[in-house]
Structure formats: C-alpha cells, structure tokens
Amino acid sequence: MSSDSMTGPDEPLPQDDDDGEVWQLDTDAFQRAAEVAPERVVIKTYEGSFETYEDGLEALLMEEIGDGWSSLTNDYPDLTIRRAFRSVHGANDVYLPELLTYYEILLPPGRGQAMEVGRWAVENLSSLGAIELVYIESPPAPSPDRCSGRNRFYLDGPPRGMAIAPVQEQDTNHWPLVVVLEKVWAGQHPDLVHVQSATAFPPEAEYGDRDHDGRDDFAADNQHAVASLGILGATGGGGGPGCLGMLPPGSDGQLLVASPLVREADGRWVLSIHSQIVALAHQMHAGAILLVELQIEGRLADSCAAGVEPDSGERVWAPLELEPHLRAALAEARAGDVIVIEPAGNGSENGGVDLSELVSWDQCLPMPDTSVAILTAACDTIRANGLHDRLPESNFGAQVVCYSWGNSVVALDAANPAGTWTYGGTSSSAALVAGVAARLQHEAGPWFGRFLSSDEMRKALTFSLAAVPLGDGLDIGVMPNLDDIVTHHLPTL
C-alpha cells in the first residue's frame, strides 16, 4: 500500500527539501520559546588562571564577589560554579587545555528566576581579571526532528500533525503488544533488531516461486515491512538514520511482525490472511494492536459482472473487509478487544474510490456501510484554509474512521540502513494511526487499570475539539490529535 506519488499543494508553499515535502513556518514555536528557561550560565577563564580544574570555583573568587554571591545564594542556596566538562578533573593533560577553562552555573527552573541569576552572573563575573567570557546559554529549542535532514511534519501539532513526540526513554510499563501483519520480513535493519517474529516467514528463495501470484517481490515487500515497523519501533541507534519510532526504543517482545503466509505440508507458501488474523488475535491480549498492512483487489460496482474478471480500469485496491471471510476474521479480533488498524486501500488507476462504490472482485458483493476494523485513509498536503487534502489515491467514504499522512512520510530504508525512504499511501497512514493507538493505550493503562476496548479506541481516535474535522468534506474521517484525546477525552470515559 505504499505510494511514490508526490502531489503538491493547491497553492505554492516554500519547499523544505527537493523531495516533495512542504515546509511551513511554525510561528507558534517561536512565541513559545520566549517562555523557555535557559539551562546554565557558561563561564570561560583565561588559560592558566587556576592550577587545577575543580568544582566550587566561587571559593577562589570569593574576595571579589563575596557580598553579591552570598546575597544571591541566600535566595538560591544550591548555586555553585562547577566544571562544565564533568568528566575532566584536576590538571588533566589528556584533554585540550581549553576544556579546562570552562565552568558553569546551573540555573534555577522557571524563566524569571533563571534570568535573574543569569543576569547577575554576567554583570558581576565578566569584569573579573581571571574571567575571559561569561554568557547565558541559549534556551533549548524545539527538537529538530528531521530524521537525516528530512522533516516529519506528521508528528507536529495540528493542523499538520497528530501532536506526537517520539518516546526518548525505554519504558515497558503499560504498553500494549503491537503486531504488524506483513508479507515478508528479512529482519536485518539495525534499528529493528529488537523486533521479534510471531510467525514463520518465507525465505527469499521460496517467496517468488508461489505460482498463484506473479507480483511477489521480496525486496519491495520487505521494504514495506521495514518502513511500517520503523514508524512504530525504530530505536534511533547506531547504524540507522536516527529516526525514533513512536514506541519506546528497543523494548523486546513489545513489537512483533507476523506473516499472512502459511507454509503447507507440501512446502508451498499460501496466503491465508483470514486464518492468520484469527490465530494471532487469540494469542493477543485485550487492548493489543494488530496493524494489518495489506489490501486486496476489488472492483467498481458499475463494472460488475459476477464471474467475469475486471479489466485494469475497473480494478480497485480495496480494504480487506470488502470480502466476507476477511470481515469475519476482523470481527473475531474485535470481539476479543484487539484493536485492528486497517488501511482503506490505494484506489484505482484513476485515483481513490468511494468505498460505497466498491464490490468484491468475483461475486460483486457490496462493501458494507460500516467498518469492523479502524479503517484509515490518507491525506496529502494542507490547503490554504488549514484543512488537509485527501491523498489522490486514497479510498474514502463513510466507512473510514480516521486518517493520517500518506505523502512524504520518512521511514527506514531496507537497502540503505543509514538512510531514509519515502513512504506513503494508506500504508503509512495506518502505521501512524497504530502508533497513536499504542500511545493512547500507554496513557489509559495507568489511568483505568486496563487498556481501552476496541469501541473505546474507535471513539478516542475520532475525538476532535475542532468545529469540523481537519479533512472535512473529504470523507476520510478525523486525524487523531494525541494531546486533545489525552487531555479532553480520556477523562470523560
């Protein structure tokens, strides 16, 4: 369900990169920066001013700053002038001499207090004979989360993104199990070594030999899996591009990958999506998340002729639950309160299709009016009015529950582990929504003593404080906003 299409915005906007991503100035971030407290005052002494490099420099300066320093520490008793480079001691000649000239004062929390102490230090220390330079360190800025030089706008706050910040620390408490259903998985990316396989996968030598499907491409399908898994669980470690996923980095046993392919007794690998969904669902706990990164072939209803294959112009890449047995499998998972996230599919050669106009490939069975799984569509770029456009190839309709980005999503690259790959379509959207669902379960666990049920998750993901959904009129549902859901919706459950 990946897509390489790059559809530009309705109105020209400045370009961030040359790969089709749209850059937009976040003026609110600059306004918020005025409220951020600086971390420290930096003090540089002249080389050779002091025999050793030790903490407590104020004791050596007390004759010159005594009264003022004593007055300051009456209000802030923890202040001290210590080594800026904490691993360096004494007259150490292993390090460049300049390092032994830097000291720091860690400032109290709060913008006002930090600035009060910082200004005193600059005014009273800079004139001392041993001091070369004194300055307040620049306050920390928003994280430049560009992932090898490429923005991940879909993690921003609305209207662009879903208010997601990558999890920086490993924390296995209150996280749900997440299982991703992908055709193949080679398991070789350095950022995904912690991902475990829940099922057997066909080796490359056997994958392309299945005679019922001439479209199998091991490298392409493995890339798809690497991209989906990376959005969720990339560790950001050495050897990769430094792109943290949406789950805690490197939590063993938390992120699993499974295949819809089953090896028969005669050695053939058979696609068995329905049976694998049921088998997985019965091994998963209530509140766990099953991301089904698959789509099937349907057709347009007005071309329907039961038993007659559609031609290319009539085929539509459709969601699984278009066919009854797959819908039944999804319903079984939902009954056990497994949260199933499913792509809406990437449409026809003429673009996305209203799901109500779809029928099954063979007997022309209509698409039901509602979805069993949490069906996700994909957006493209932001229009001038602040709303999103539907990704042209994304399916849409009343059955869709929510959406996320389907264009220029930064993902891991299986072929170049240190680089990134542009992911898209309803695949990337489904992976992003699954990440939000996992984060919501992490919040709900300690709050309620349990995870959200499937129905509760559906309501949570569609909660919006906006007067209209960001994609209003596009029939692609609501883009989840994690901050709003946690702050305003979870307390009402």
N, C-alpha and C positions, 0 to 999 in steps of 0.2 A: 503494500500500500504506500510505498514511498513514491515521491514525485520529484522530478527535476525542474518543473516549470517555475519560472520566475516572473510573476505578473506584477507590474509596477503599480503605484498608487494612482488614484484618479487625478490628483493634482501633483505636480512635481514637488518633491521634497529633497533636501540635501542628502547626498549619498554618503553613508559611513564608510563603506568598502566598495570594491568593484565587483562584488558577488551578488548584488541584487538586494542587499539588506538596506533598510531605510533608517536613516539617522534622524533623531528628533531631540531637540534640546529639552532637558528636564529642568525647567526653571525653578520648580519647587525644591529641588535638591540644593540649589544654591541658596535659597532662602532658609532652608533648614540648617545649613552649615553655620549660620550665624548663632545658633543655639548650642553648638557642639563645643565642649570644653577641650582645651589643649591638654596634652598628657604631661609635659615637662618643660622646665627651663634647661637649656643647654649652656654650659659654661666651658670655655676653652682657655686654658692657662698658657702662658709662654713656656716654651720648652726649657726644661732645666730649672723652673721656678721652685720645684719641690723635689726632694730627694727620692721619695717613694710615691707610688700610686696607690692610695688607700682611701677608704671611706672616711667621712667625717671631716671634710676639708674646712668646714666652718671653724673648727678648733684652731686652725693655723691662721685664720683670718679674723679672729675674734677682736684683736686690738683695733682693727679698722672698722668692723661692722657691729661690734658688740651690742650697743644700745638698740640699734634698729633691729638686729636679729633677735635679741631677747624679747623685744616687743612683739615681733612677728610670731615667734614660737609660743607666746602666751595664748594667741588665738589659734595657732596651728601647731600643736606640740610635736607632731610627727615629722616635721620638716627636717631634712638633713641634706648636705651636699655630698653625694656619693659618686663612686666610679660610674661613668656612663657605660663602659665596656665591662660587664660584670665578671667575665672570666679572666680578666687581666689583674694581676696583683703586683705590688712592690715595684722594683726597678727592673722589670722583666725585659730582657733584650731579645726575646723571641718575636715580639711584635714590633711593628713600625713605631718609632718614637712618638709620632703624632698621636697615636691612640692613647698614650698615657697622659695626654693633656686635656682629655675631655671628661667633664663631670656633669652631673645632672641633679636637678631638684624635681622630684615627682610632685606634681601639683594636686591640691585637694579636688574632689569631684565638684561639679557644678561650674558653669561658665563664669559666674560672677566671682566666686572665691578663687578660682584658678587664675583669672585675670588679675585680681588684686595682688596675689602673691607674685605672679609673673612680672607685673609692672614694678613692684618693689625691687625684685632681684635685678632687673635690667638697670634701673636707676641707681641702685646702690653698689652693685658689684662691678659695673663696667668701668668705673673710674679708678679701680684699684690697680696698683703697679704690676701685680702678678697676672692680672686677667687680660687676655687678649680680646676676648669676644664673649658676649652674653646675649642670648636671644630666647624667645618663647618658641618652642617647636610648633610648627603648623598643626592645627587640629586635624584629626583623622577625617578623611573624605570618604564618601560612599565607595564601596568596593568596586574597582574597575573589572567587573566580571565579564571579561571579553573572551576568555577561553581561546588562547592562542591568537589574540588580536581580533576576535570577532564577537560582536555584541550578542547577548542573549536577552533581547528585549522582552521576550515572553515571560521572563521572571520578574520584570518590573511591576510596580503597582499599576492599577488601571489608569487610563483606558488601554494601555498597551498590553499589560500582562496580568498575572494572577497573584501578585504580591508574594512571590516565593523567594526565599533566600536559601541557598544550599546549606545543608547541615554540616557544620565545620567539625564537630567532635563526634567520635564514635560513642553511640548511646543505644544500647539494645533494649532498653526498657520501654514497654508499651508500644512497640512497633509491630504491625501485622506482618504476617508472611505474605510475600508478593511472588506470584508465579507468572511467568511470561511464556505464552504459547507461541513458539516459532518453529519453522520447518526444520532448520538445521542450526547447529552451534558447534563451532570448532574450539571454543574455549581458550583462545590464545592471546587475547589482548591484555597487556599488563595492568590496566585499570579495572579489569574484571576477573582477576584470578580467584576472587572470593566467591564468585557465582557458582553454585552447585547445580548439577543436572538432576532433575526429578525423574527423567525417563532416559531410555537409550536413544541415541541419535544415529542416523545412518552415516557411515563414513563417506568421504567424497567419492571414492571409487565406486560405491554402490548407489549413490544418490541419483546420478543421471541415467542409470540403467532402467529405471521404472518405466515400463513401456506404455503406461496409460497417460503419461503427461510429458510431452516433448519440450515443455518450457522450464524444466528444472535447471537451475544454475546455482551450483553450490556456493560460489564466491559471492554472488549477488544476494542470495538468501542469508548467508552468514553475515554479510554486511548489514542487512536489515536487522538481524538479531543483535549484533554489536551496538547498533545505533539505539535500539529500544532499551536494551539493558543499560547502556551508558547514561541515557537520560535519567534513568532511575537510580543507578547504583555506582556510577564511576567514582573511583576513590580519589582521583586527582593526584595520584602518586607518581613516583619516578617512572620514566619511560613513556608516559602518556602526555596529553596536551595540557593537563592541569585543570580539567573541567570537572568540578564536583557535581555529582548527581543529586537527586532530590531525597535520597535516603542517607542514613549515616554511613560514612565511608568504611568499607571493608568489614561489615558485620556478617560473619559467617552464618550460613543457614537461614538468613533472612530473605534473600533474593534467589529464587530458583528459576531455571529455564526448563521447559518441557517441550516435547515434540508432539505434533498431531499424527506423526507417522508411527506405525506399529509394524514390527517385523513378524511376518507369518512363519509357520513351521517350515515352509519350503524355502525360506530365506528371502522372500520378497518383502520390500517395504511398502506398506499400504497406508494411504491417507485415511485416517479414521478419527476425524475431528470430534464427532459426537461422543464416541466411546471414551476418548481421552479426556474430554471435558468432564464427563461424569466420574471417571476414575479419579481424576485429580480433585474434583470437588469433594469427594468423600474422604479424601486424605487431608483436607484443609480445614482449619478451624473457622468458626463463625466470625465474620469480620475480616477474614483474609481476602486478598485481592487477586483475582485472576484476570490478567490482561491478555486478551485473545487477539494477537496481531495477525489476523487472517481475514480474507474476504473471499467471496465466491462469485460465480458468474450468474447473473440474472438476465432479464431482458425487458424491453419496453412492452407495456401491456398492449399498445395499439399494433404491435407486430406479432401478436400471439397466434400461434398455430400449434396446438398440442402435438408433440412427437416430431415436429419439424425444427431442425436446428436454426437458431437465429443467424443472420449474416452479421458482418462486422459492425455495421451501423446500428444494429438492434441490440447488441450486447452491452451489458452494464455490469461493472464491478460493484457488487452488492454486499450488504451485511449478511452474516451467517443466518440470522433468524428469518430470512426470506424463505428458507426451506423448513418444513415442519419438524423433521427429526433433529435438526440442529437447534431449533427453537425449544424443543422439548429438553434437550441436554442443558441448554442455558437456564430453563425454568427449574430443572433439578438443582443446579448450582444455586440459584437464587433462593430456592426453598430452604436450603441449608445456610442461608445468610452469607454465602460467599459473594463478594462484590465483584461482579463481572463487568469489565470495561471492554467495549466492542467498537471498532471503527464502523462508521456508516458506509464506507466504501468510496472508491475514487471515480465513480461515474462512468460515462461513456466517452467515445472519441469526440463527441460534441460538447463535453463538459458534464458537470454534476446533474443528477436527475432527482426529481421529487420522488421520494420513496413510495408514495401512493400510486405512482405510475409504473411501479415495478411488478413483475410476476416472475415466478420461478422458470428456470431455463427449459425444463421439459414439459410439465403439465400445466404451465401458466397459472400456478396457484398465486393468488394475490398476496402482497405484503400486508401483514396485519396492521391495524391502525395504531397500535401501541407497541413499544419495545419491551422485551423481557430484560435484557441487559441494559446497562447505561450506555446508550448509543451516542457516539461522538462524531461531530462534523468538524470541519477545519476552516479557519479564517485565513485571509491573505494579508492585507495591509490595512492601515487605518485611513479612513476617509477624512476629508476636511472638517466634517462635523463631529469628529471624535469617535464615530462608530467604526466597527470593523466591516470589511467586505468579506463575503464568503470566498473561500478559495475556489476558483472556477471549476475544478474537477471534483470538488467535494459534493457528495449527495446531501440532500437536505429534506426537510419535511417535518410534519407534526410528531413523528416517532423519535426524532432526535432530542436527546436530553440536554446536552451541553456541547461546547466546542472549545478548541484552543488553536494554537498556531499550526499551520500546515505549510509554511513557507520559510525557507532560510533558517531552519532550526539547527543549531550547532550540535553535532553528535560526534562520537568516536569513529575513527576510520580503521577498519579491519586491515586494510592494505598498508596503511602508514600509521602505526600506533602513536607516533609523536604528533601527528597532525589531526585535523578535524575534517568532517564530512558533512555536506549539507543534506539534511533530512527533511522530508516533507510529506504532504498528503494527510489522509486521515490516520495513518500510522503514527506519525509524530504527535498528532493531536491526542490520540488515545493514550500514548505513553505519558504525555504531560498530565492528562487528567488522572491517570492512575497514580502518578506521583502526588498530586493534590489529595487524592483519596487516602493514600498512605499517611500523609501528614495529618489529615483530619483524624484518622484512627489513633495516631500518636497523641493527639490532643484529647480525644474523647476517652481513651483508656483510663487515665488517672481521674478524669472528671466524673465519669459514670461508673467506674469499676468494670467496664466492659467496652467492647467495640460497638460502633454503630451498626445497626442492621442494614440489610440491603435497601429497604424502603427509606430508612432514615438517611442513608448516604445519598440516595437519589434526591431527597428534599434538600439536603445540605448543599450539594453541588449546584443546585438550581436556585439557591437563595441569592437575592440581589437587593441591595439598597437603592439601586438606580431606579428612576421612574420608568425607564424602558431598558430592556437588556441591551448590552453593547451591540449585539448583532440584530437589533430589532428589525423586523420585516424580512429577514433573510431565511427564516425557518431553520436556524441552526442552534437554537436553544440559547443558553446562557454560558458565558465564560466564567468559571469559578474564580472567586476572589477570596483567597485563604484568610486574609485579615478580617474581612467582613463576616465570613462564616464563623470564625472562632470567636470574634468579639460580640456579634449580634445574634447569631442563630443558635449556636450550641447552648447558650444559657437558657433558651426557651424550650429545649427538649425535655 
